[in-house]
Every structure is written in C-alpha cells, then in structure tokens.
C-alpha cells in the first residue's frame, strides 16, 4: 500500500489537531543568530519544497539543533512528521507560506530516495509586481531576467570590514519595466568572474530567495546575506523558456551592456542594521572605545525641556 503524504498547501497553523506527514526537499539551509544574542548558538533554518513546488520555512531551535543538523543536507529529500506548526509572522520570511514548521525533540526526519521528486521549482515574480510592491520586509522571491546594464564592482571598508557590491538592471521581457538588482559580496564577484571567463551574447540571471530593496523611491531586489542563490545561464528549463522570449523580442545583444553610474546603494536601514556593529544598551554604557554603533530599544520617556 502506497504511503500517503500531506502537501504544504494543507499545512495550517490554525488547526493544531492535525498530524502531518510530509515529503520535502531541503532547498537551502542556513544559520540565523538573533542580533541581541551574539553568543547564543544560532538556530538552524531551512526552506523545504514539496512535490507540487510549494515551499515552507523550517526552524530548529537549540538544543534540538544538535539532533538534526548532521542529517540535513541541501538538495536531499526527507520525510518529516511529528513537528509543530506556527503562524509565519516573523519579520524575516523566506517564503510566503502562512505557516512555519518548528522541529521538536521527537520530530522524525528520514532520508528517502525519490527520482520523480522535482529538483527545483521556481515561482518567478514579474518586474511589474516588484516595481509596484511597497513592503520591503515581506517574503523572499524568485526573479529571472536578462542582464541589460551593469555598474562596476565597488569595494569599500566600513568599521574595519571589507565589502563589495555591483548594481545591475534586469529585464523580464514582459514590457512592464526593468528592475534594479544589487548583488553583494560573493554574488557580485561570481557575476563579474562569469562575464570575464565566459563571454557570450546574453546573460540570463535567476536570483532565488531575493529580497525586496527600495532605492530612491523605486523598488528593486538584492540578494540576502544567508540564503539567496544566483544562477547565470543555468541549464534549467525555465532558462530555456525565457531565452525563447528574448529571441522573440529581438533584443539587442547584451554584449553592449549599458553602464550604470556608481553610487551608494544601501538604504539607511541596511546601513544601521546590517553594516554597523550592534551593542546592547548595557554594553554601550560599559564601552570605552570610540566608534559608531547601533542599538535597539524602546522609547519609554522623552524630556522636552532639554530637546534632542
């Protein structure tokens, strides 16, 4: 008798009476440590996909992490049961699923082999939707586009840490506008290296798990620090289908890429949270070194007599 599995579309945090048994492929695994807990071992996070291509984010807190981290491998297929389900209401959402899975001590994770299981199913968001989007903190998305313009790779140092980025322009060939894409760190280096070593007439990029990025009032995308994937002219059916739209549109060869002017691309929020050193209020009180830091707190009172 064939085993029966639940699909992710049926997983619902509002119904805690159901017991789910699902078969999933681990697409991306990463560690994410809360800013306020620098010395706490980070939780293990991963995005999993079912046979229909739907995704859900899974979290493994401490001390459960040590029970499962050696078994989990990106790209492998697992059956999972006896886990808890909660509303996906965290600030950082890797998927748009309404629920999120949390492993328990007695969660059952078993590696399986299923040749019929899809390796990767992309859910591309059109440029038009991205340009009209307003919430930079919503879920991560998949984007595909033809590279039509790029800037130079920019290197800089802030608070003693070296970093780099490159700005691109992507066209999804739907005639609704191009989007700005910022690639950071190894993603920027990967693209520049690919263009130098494998020159061709066109570059089709897929940014999987991209985040919305607002720059000068216009929404675009960028890669995330932990879990984005970048594919360049990959041997995917999705890329082959996209190439057909490029041919039909008679687009000029991208070997004549437009040049994008160089300018800072990170937002104030990114500058404060992602690029600066965090210190708690108690650490700031003890701090004797000079420097710029960021902290997080709640305003409990304001003294209007002394101004700001």
LUMPA-319780 format. One record per residue (C-alpha): residue number from 1; residue in one letter; x, y, z. Coordinates in Angstrom, 1 decimal, padded with zeros to 4 digits, always signed. Last residue first. Layout:
N
NUM | A | X | Y | Z
...
***
This chain:
308
308 | X | +017.3 | +066.2 | +021.5
307 | X | +015.5 | +068.9 | +023.5
306 | X | +016.4 | +069.6 | +027.1
305 | X | +013.0 | +070.6 | +028.3
304 | X | +011.1 | +068.0 | +026.2
303 | X | +012.4 | +065.0 | +028.3
302 | X | +011.1 | +062.0 | +026.4
301 | X | +010.1 | +058.7 | +028.1
300 | X | +010.0 | +054.9 | +027.4
299 | X | +011.5 | +054.9 | +023.9
298 | X | +012.0 | +051.2 | +023.2
297 | X | +015.4 | +049.8 | +022.3
296 | X | +017.7 | +048.5 | +019.6
295 | X | +021.4 | +049.5 | +019.3
294 | X | +023.7 | +050.6 | +016.6
293 | X | +027.4 | +051.5 | +016.9
292 | X | +029.8 | +054.1 | +015.6
291 | X | +033.3 | +054.3 | +017.1
290 | X | +035.5 | +055.3 | +020.1
289 | X | +036.2 | +052.7 | +022.7
288 | X | +035.2 | +053.0 | +026.4
287 | X | +032.0 | +050.9 | +026.2
286 | X | +030.4 | +050.0 | +029.5
285 | X | +027.3 | +052.0 | +029.0
284 | X | +027.2 | +050.8 | +025.4
283 | X | +027.3 | +047.2 | +026.6
282 | X | +024.3 | +047.8 | +028.8
281 | X | +022.4 | +049.4 | +025.9
280 | X | +023.2 | +046.4 | +023.7
279 | X | +025.8 | +046.7 | +021.0
278 | X | +025.5 | +046.2 | +017.3
277 | X | +028.3 | +047.0 | +014.8
276 | X | +027.1 | +048.6 | +011.7
275 | X | +026.5 | +047.3 | +008.1
274 | X | +023.4 | +045.2 | +008.5
273 | X | +021.3 | +047.2 | +011.0
272 | X | +022.2 | +050.9 | +010.5
271 | X | +023.4 | +050.9 | +006.9
270 | X | +020.7 | +048.4 | +005.9
269 | X | +018.0 | +050.7 | +007.4
268 | X | +019.5 | +053.8 | +005.9
267 | X | +019.5 | +052.1 | +002.5
266 | X | +022.4 | +050.5 | +000.7
265 | X | +023.1 | +051.6 | -002.9
264 | X | +025.9 | +054.1 | -002.7
263 | X | +026.7 | +055.5 | -006.2
262 | X | +028.3 | +054.3 | -009.4
261 | X | +026.6 | +055.2 | -012.7
260 | X | +025.2 | +052.2 | -014.6
259 | X | +026.8 | +051.4 | -017.9
258 | X | +024.7 | +049.9 | -020.7
257 | X | +025.6 | +046.4 | -021.9
256 | X | +026.7 | +046.1 | -025.5
255 | X | +027.4 | +042.4 | -025.1
254 | X | +023.7 | +042.3 | -024.2
253 | X | +022.9 | +041.6 | -027.9
252 | X | +020.0 | +043.8 | -029.0
251 | X | +016.6 | +042.4 | -028.0
250 | X | +014.6 | +040.8 | -030.9
249 | X | +011.6 | +040.2 | -028.6
248 | X | +011.0 | +036.7 | -030.0
247 | X | +014.6 | +035.8 | -029.2
246 | X | +014.4 | +037.0 | -025.6
245 | X | +011.1 | +035.2 | -025.1
244 | X | +012.7 | +032.0 | -026.4
243 | X | +015.5 | +032.5 | -023.9
242 | X | +013.0 | +032.5 | -021.1
241 | X | +011.8 | +029.0 | -022.0
240 | X | +015.4 | +027.8 | -022.0
239 | X | +016.0 | +029.5 | -018.6
238 | X | +012.9 | +027.9 | -017.1
237 | X | +014.0 | +024.5 | -018.5
236 | X | +017.2 | +024.9 | -016.4
235 | X | +020.7 | +024.6 | -017.7
234 | X | +021.9 | +027.8 | -015.9
233 | X | +022.8 | +030.9 | -017.8
232 | X | +023.8 | +032.5 | -014.5
231 | X | +022.2 | +031.2 | -011.3
230 | X | +022.4 | +033.1 | -008.0
229 | X | +021.1 | +031.6 | -004.8
228 | X | +020.0 | +033.6 | -001.8
227 | X | +020.1 | +032.1 | +001.8
226 | X | +022.2 | +034.0 | +004.3
225 | X | +023.2 | +037.5 | +003.4
224 | X | +020.3 | +038.2 | +001.1
223 | X | +020.5 | +039.1 | -002.5
222 | X | +019.0 | +042.3 | -003.8
221 | X | +015.8 | +043.4 | -005.4
220 | X | +014.1 | +046.5 | -006.8
219 | X | +011.5 | +049.0 | -005.6
218 | X | +011.8 | +052.7 | -006.6
217 | X | +011.7 | +055.5 | -004.1
216 | X | +015.4 | +056.3 | -004.1
215 | X | +016.3 | +052.6 | -003.6
214 | X | +013.9 | +050.1 | -002.1
213 | X | +015.1 | +046.5 | -001.9
212 | X | +012.8 | +043.5 | -002.0
211 | X | +014.6 | +040.3 | -001.0
210 | X | +015.8 | +037.6 | -003.4
209 | X | +015.3 | +033.9 | -002.5
208 | X | +016.4 | +032.7 | -006.0
207 | X | +018.1 | +035.2 | -008.2
206 | X | +018.0 | +033.8 | -011.7
205 | X | +020.1 | +035.6 | -014.3
204 | X | +020.1 | +035.2 | -018.1
203 | X | +023.2 | +036.6 | -019.7
202 | X | +023.3 | +037.3 | -023.4
201 | X | +025.8 | +037.3 | -026.3
200 | X | +028.5 | +035.4 | -024.5
199 | X | +031.7 | +035.9 | -022.5
198 | X | +032.5 | +033.0 | -020.2
197 | X | +035.6 | +033.9 | -018.2
196 | X | +035.1 | +037.6 | -017.7
195 | X | +031.3 | +037.5 | -017.5
194 | X | +031.5 | +034.6 | -015.0
193 | X | +034.1 | +036.4 | -012.9
192 | X | +032.0 | +039.5 | -012.7
191 | X | +028.9 | +037.5 | -011.8
190 | X | +030.6 | +035.5 | -009.1
189 | X | +032.3 | +038.5 | -007.5
188 | X | +029.0 | +040.3 | -007.1
187 | X | +027.4 | +037.2 | -005.6
186 | X | +030.4 | +036.7 | -003.3
185 | X | +029.8 | +040.1 | -001.7
184 | X | +026.6 | +041.8 | -002.6
183 | X | +024.4 | +041.9 | -005.7
182 | X | +022.1 | +044.8 | -006.2
181 | X | +019.3 | +044.4 | -008.8
180 | X | +017.4 | +047.4 | -010.3
179 | X | +014.3 | +046.4 | -012.2
178 | X | +013.2 | +046.9 | -015.8
177 | X | +009.7 | +047.9 | -016.9
176 | X | +006.4 | +046.4 | -018.0
175 | X | +007.4 | +045.0 | -021.4
174 | X | +007.2 | +041.4 | -020.4
173 | X | +010.8 | +040.6 | -021.2
172 | X | +011.9 | +040.1 | -017.6
171 | X | +014.5 | +042.9 | -017.9
170 | X | +017.2 | +043.1 | -015.3
169 | X | +019.5 | +046.1 | -014.5
168 | X | +022.5 | +045.5 | -012.3
167 | X | +024.4 | +047.2 | -009.4
166 | X | +027.5 | +045.6 | -008.0
165 | X | +028.6 | +045.2 | -004.4
164 | X | +031.7 | +045.0 | -002.2
163 | X | +032.7 | +044.6 | +001.4
162 | X | +035.7 | +045.0 | +003.7
161 | X | +035.1 | +045.2 | +007.4
160 | X | +037.1 | +047.7 | +009.6
159 | X | +034.0 | +049.6 | +010.6
158 | X | +033.3 | +050.2 | +007.0
157 | X | +035.6 | +049.3 | +004.0
156 | X | +034.6 | +049.7 | +000.4
155 | X | +034.7 | +047.8 | -002.9
154 | X | +032.5 | +048.6 | -005.9
153 | X | +032.1 | +046.3 | -008.8
152 | X | +031.4 | +048.4 | -011.8
151 | X | +027.9 | +049.1 | -013.0
150 | X | +025.6 | +046.9 | -015.0
149 | X | +023.0 | +047.0 | -017.8
148 | X | +020.8 | +044.7 | -019.8
147 | X | +021.1 | +041.4 | -017.9
146 | X | +018.0 | +039.4 | -019.0
145 | X | +015.8 | +038.5 | -016.1
144 | X | +014.5 | +035.9 | -013.7
143 | X | +013.4 | +036.6 | -010.1
142 | X | +012.4 | +034.3 | -007.2
141 | X | +011.0 | +035.9 | -004.0
140 | X | +011.7 | +036.4 | -000.3
139 | X | +008.8 | +037.3 | +001.9
138 | X | +007.8 | +040.8 | +003.0
137 | X | +010.0 | +043.3 | +004.8
136 | X | +010.5 | +045.7 | +001.9
135 | X | +006.7 | +046.3 | +001.7
134 | X | +005.6 | +048.6 | -001.1
133 | X | +005.5 | +046.4 | -004.3
132 | X | +004.5 | +048.2 | -007.5
131 | X | +008.0 | +047.8 | -009.1
130 | X | +008.2 | +044.1 | -007.9
129 | X | +004.8 | +043.3 | -009.4
128 | X | +005.7 | +044.9 | -012.8
127 | X | +009.1 | +043.0 | -012.7
126 | X | +007.2 | +039.7 | -012.7
125 | X | +007.7 | +037.3 | -009.7
124 | X | +009.1 | +034.0 | -010.6
123 | X | +008.0 | +030.9 | -008.7
122 | X | +010.8 | +028.5 | -009.4
121 | X | +010.5 | +024.7 | -008.9
120 | X | +013.7 | +022.9 | -008.1
119 | X | +014.8 | +019.3 | -008.0
118 | X | +011.4 | +017.8 | -008.7
117 | X | +010.6 | +014.4 | -007.0
116 | X | +010.3 | +011.6 | -009.5
115 | X | +013.7 | +010.1 | -008.6
114 | X | +012.5 | +009.6 | -005.0
113 | X | +015.1 | +008.5 | -002.4
112 | X | +014.5 | +009.0 | +001.2
111 | X | +016.2 | +010.5 | +004.3
110 | X | +014.1 | +010.3 | +007.5
109 | X | +013.3 | +013.0 | +010.0
108 | X | +011.1 | +012.2 | +012.9
107 | X | +010.4 | +015.0 | +015.4
106 | X | +010.9 | +013.8 | +018.9
105 | X | +012.9 | +016.8 | +020.2
104 | X | +010.7 | +019.2 | +018.3
103 | X | +011.2 | +020.8 | +014.9
102 | X | +009.3 | +024.0 | +014.1
101 | X | +007.4 | +024.4 | +010.8
100 | X | +006.1 | +027.8 | +009.6
99 | X | +002.7 | +028.8 | +008.4
98 | X | +001.1 | +031.3 | +006.1
97 | X | +003.5 | +030.3 | +003.3
96 | X | +005.0 | +033.4 | +001.7
95 | X | +008.6 | +032.0 | +002.0
94 | X | +011.9 | +033.1 | +003.4
93 | X | +010.2 | +035.3 | +005.9
92 | X | +012.3 | +037.5 | +008.3
91 | X | +010.0 | +039.7 | +010.4
90 | X | +008.4 | +036.6 | +012.0
89 | X | +004.6 | +036.0 | +011.5
88 | X | +004.6 | +032.6 | +009.9
87 | X | +001.9 | +031.2 | +012.2
86 | X | +003.0 | +028.1 | +014.0
85 | X | +003.2 | +024.3 | +013.2
84 | X | +004.8 | +021.7 | +015.5
83 | X | +006.6 | +018.6 | +014.3
82 | X | +005.7 | +014.9 | +014.5
81 | X | +006.5 | +014.0 | +010.9
80 | X | +009.1 | +014.6 | +008.2
79 | X | +010.0 | +012.6 | +005.2
78 | X | +013.2 | +013.7 | +003.5
77 | X | +014.7 | +014.6 | +000.1
76 | X | +018.2 | +015.8 | -000.3
75 | X | +019.2 | +019.0 | -002.1
74 | X | +020.9 | +020.7 | +000.8
73 | X | +021.9 | +018.2 | +003.5
72 | X | +020.2 | +017.7 | +006.9
71 | X | +021.4 | +014.7 | +008.9
70 | X | +024.2 | +016.3 | +010.8
69 | X | +022.0 | +019.2 | +011.8
68 | X | +019.2 | +017.1 | +013.3
67 | X | +019.8 | +016.2 | +016.9
66 | X | +022.4 | +019.1 | +017.5
65 | X | +019.7 | +021.6 | +016.5
64 | X | +017.2 | +020.4 | +019.2
63 | X | +019.0 | +022.4 | +021.9
62 | X | +018.5 | +024.9 | +020.4
61 | X | +016.0 | +025.8 | +017.8
60 | X | +015.3 | +024.1 | +014.5
59 | X | +013.2 | +026.2 | +012.1
58 | X | +011.5 | +025.2 | +008.9
57 | X | +010.4 | +027.6 | +006.2
56 | X | +007.8 | +026.4 | +003.7
55 | X | +007.7 | +026.0 | -000.1
54 | X | +005.3 | +024.9 | -002.7
53 | X | +006.7 | +023.1 | -005.8
52 | X | +004.0 | +020.5 | -006.0
51 | X | +006.3 | +017.7 | -004.8
50 | X | +007.1 | +019.6 | -001.6
49 | X | +009.8 | +022.3 | -001.1
48 | X | +011.8 | +023.0 | +002.0
47 | X | +013.5 | +026.2 | +003.2
46 | X | +015.9 | +025.8 | +006.0
45 | X | +016.8 | +027.3 | +009.3
44 | X | +019.2 | +026.2 | +012.1
43 | X | +019.0 | +028.4 | +015.1
42 | X | +022.2 | +030.2 | +016.1
41 | X | +024.3 | +029.2 | +019.2
40 | X | +024.0 | +032.1 | +021.6
39 | X | +026.9 | +034.5 | +021.9
38 | X | +025.6 | +037.3 | +019.7
37 | X | +022.1 | +037.1 | +021.2
36 | X | +020.6 | +040.6 | +020.5
35 | X | +021.3 | +040.3 | +016.8
34 | X | +019.4 | +037.0 | +016.7
33 | X | +021.5 | +034.3 | +015.0
32 | X | +020.5 | +032.7 | +011.7
31 | X | +022.1 | +029.6 | +010.4
30 | X | +021.5 | +028.4 | +006.9
29 | X | +020.0 | +025.6 | +004.8
28 | X | +018.5 | +026.0 | +001.3
27 | X | +016.4 | +023.7 | -000.9
26 | X | +015.7 | +020.8 | +001.5
25 | X | +013.4 | +018.5 | -000.5
24 | X | +010.2 | +017.6 | +001.3
23 | X | +007.9 | +014.6 | +002.0
22 | X | +005.2 | +015.4 | +004.5
21 | X | +003.4 | +013.6 | +007.4
20 | X | +001.1 | +015.9 | +009.3
19 | X | -000.9 | +015.4 | +012.5
18 | X | -003.9 | +017.6 | +012.6
17 | X | -005.3 | +018.9 | +015.9
16 | X | -003.4 | +022.1 | +015.8
15 | X | -005.7 | +023.6 | +013.1
14 | X | -004.9 | +027.3 | +012.9
13 | X | -001.2 | +026.6 | +012.0
12 | X | -002.4 | +025.1 | +008.6
11 | X | -000.4 | +022.7 | +006.4
10 | X | -002.7 | +021.7 | +003.5
9 | X | -000.9 | +023.8 | +000.9
8 | X | +002.3 | +022.0 | +002.1
7 | X | +001.0 | +018.7 | +000.7
6 | X | +000.3 | +015.8 | +003.1
5 | X | +001.8 | +012.4 | +002.4
4 | X | +000.2 | +009.0 | +001.9
3 | X | +002.3 | +005.9 | +001.7
2 | X | +001.5 | +003.4 | -001.0
1 | X | +000.0 | +000.0 | +000.0
***
